[in-house]
Amino acid sequence: MQGLDASRATVEMHFSGGGKIDAWLELSLDEQYTAPLCNLQFVCAPPRHRVEEYRDELLKGALVTLLINGVSQGGFLIQTVTQRITRDGGVAFAIHCHTQLVTPYQGSA
């Protein structure tokens, strides 16, 4: 694409039901060949009218899909969810995920 900064990417995340996670503030994806579980962490702060939706969808064990520049990076299972009250009285969710391989890895340990 002409005019697109080569150092920028388009990032999309979706709930397992297909809804878009569009209120994310930060994201970190650590992917290494020698560590196939991958580590996806993100923080999102939805507008007040969507807090209940995010709370219902972002549960331990739920699937989150990640696309970068329209290409799927995989499905990630939520491992932990931390809810915080923001300075302006909103709600922020800090999410930690691994790839779906986490289940067999944990089962073999």
C-alpha positions as CSV (number, residue, x, y, z in Angstrom):
1,M,0.0,0.0,0.0
2,Q,1.4,3.3,-1.0
3,G,1.6,6.0,1.7
4,L,1.4,3.5,4.5
5,D,4.3,3.9,7.1
6,A,6.3,0.6,6.9
7,S,6.8,0.7,10.7
8,R,3.0,0.7,11.4
9,A,0.6,-2.2,11.4
10,T,-3.2,-2.7,11.6
11,V,-4.1,-4.8,14.7
12,E,-7.5,-6.4,15.3
13,M,-8.7,-8.6,18.1
14,H,-12.0,-10.5,18.4
15,F,-13.9,-12.2,21.2
16,S,-14.7,-15.9,20.7
17,G,-18.3,-14.9,19.7
18,G,-16.9,-12.8,16.8
19,G,-17.3,-9.3,18.4
20,K,-14.5,-6.9,17.9
21,I,-12.2,-5.9,20.8
22,D,-11.8,-2.3,19.7
23,A,-11.1,-0.6,23.1
24,W,-7.6,-1.9,23.6
25,L,-4.9,0.5,24.9
26,E,-1.8,-1.6,24.7
27,L,-0.7,-5.0,23.4
28,S,2.3,-7.2,23.6
29,L,2.9,-10.4,21.6
30,D,6.0,-12.5,22.4
31,E,6.4,-15.3,19.9
32,Q,9.5,-17.5,19.8
33,Y,10.3,-20.6,17.9
34,T,11.6,-22.4,21.0
35,A,8.6,-21.4,23.1
36,P,5.5,-22.4,21.1
37,L,3.0,-21.2,23.8
38,C,3.4,-17.5,22.8
39,N,2.6,-14.8,25.3
40,L,-0.2,-12.3,24.4
41,Q,-0.9,-9.6,26.9
42,F,-3.2,-6.6,26.4
43,V,-5.1,-3.9,28.3
44,C,-8.4,-2.6,27.2
45,A,-10.7,0.1,28.6
46,P,-14.1,-0.1,27.0
47,P,-16.6,2.7,27.1
48,R,-19.1,2.4,29.9
49,H,-21.9,1.1,27.7
50,R,-19.7,-1.9,26.7
51,V,-18.1,-2.8,30.1
52,E,-20.7,-5.6,30.7
53,E,-20.0,-7.1,27.2
54,Y,-16.2,-7.1,27.8
55,R,-16.7,-8.5,31.4
56,D,-18.9,-11.4,30.0
57,E,-16.5,-12.2,27.1
58,L,-13.1,-11.8,28.7
59,L,-13.2,-14.8,31.0
60,K,-10.4,-17.3,31.8
61,G,-10.5,-20.0,29.2
62,A,-12.2,-17.9,26.5
63,L,-10.6,-17.6,23.1
64,V,-9.3,-14.3,21.7
65,T,-8.2,-14.1,18.0
66,L,-5.5,-11.7,16.8
67,L,-5.0,-10.4,13.3
68,I,-2.1,-8.2,12.2
69,N,-2.4,-6.5,8.8
70,G,-5.4,-8.8,8.2
71,V,-3.4,-12.0,8.7
72,S,-4.5,-14.3,11.6
73,Q,-1.8,-14.7,14.2
74,G,-3.8,-17.4,15.9
75,G,-6.3,-18.0,18.7
76,F,-5.2,-17.4,22.3
77,L,-6.7,-18.8,25.4
78,I,-7.2,-16.3,28.3
79,Q,-5.2,-17.4,31.3
80,T,-5.8,-14.4,33.7
81,V,-8.0,-11.4,33.8
82,T,-7.4,-8.4,36.1
83,Q,-10.0,-5.7,36.4
84,R,-9.1,-2.2,37.5
85,I,-11.0,1.0,38.1
86,T,-9.4,3.8,36.0
87,R,-8.7,7.3,37.2
88,D,-11.8,8.7,35.4
89,G,-14.1,6.1,36.9
90,G,-14.1,3.6,34.0
91,V,-13.0,0.0,34.0
92,A,-9.8,-1.4,32.5
93,F,-9.1,-5.1,31.9
94,A,-5.5,-6.5,31.8
95,I,-5.5,-9.8,30.0
96,H,-2.8,-12.5,29.8
97,C,-3.1,-15.3,27.1
98,H,-1.3,-18.2,25.6
99,T,-1.8,-20.2,22.4
100,Q,-4.2,-23.1,22.5
101,L,-1.2,-25.4,23.0
102,V,-1.2,-24.4,26.6
103,T,-3.7,-27.1,27.5
104,P,-1.7,-30.1,26.3
105,Y,1.5,-28.5,27.8
106,Q,-0.1,-28.1,31.2
107,G,-1.6,-31.6,31.0
108,S,1.8,-33.2,30.3
109,A,3.5,-31.4,33.2
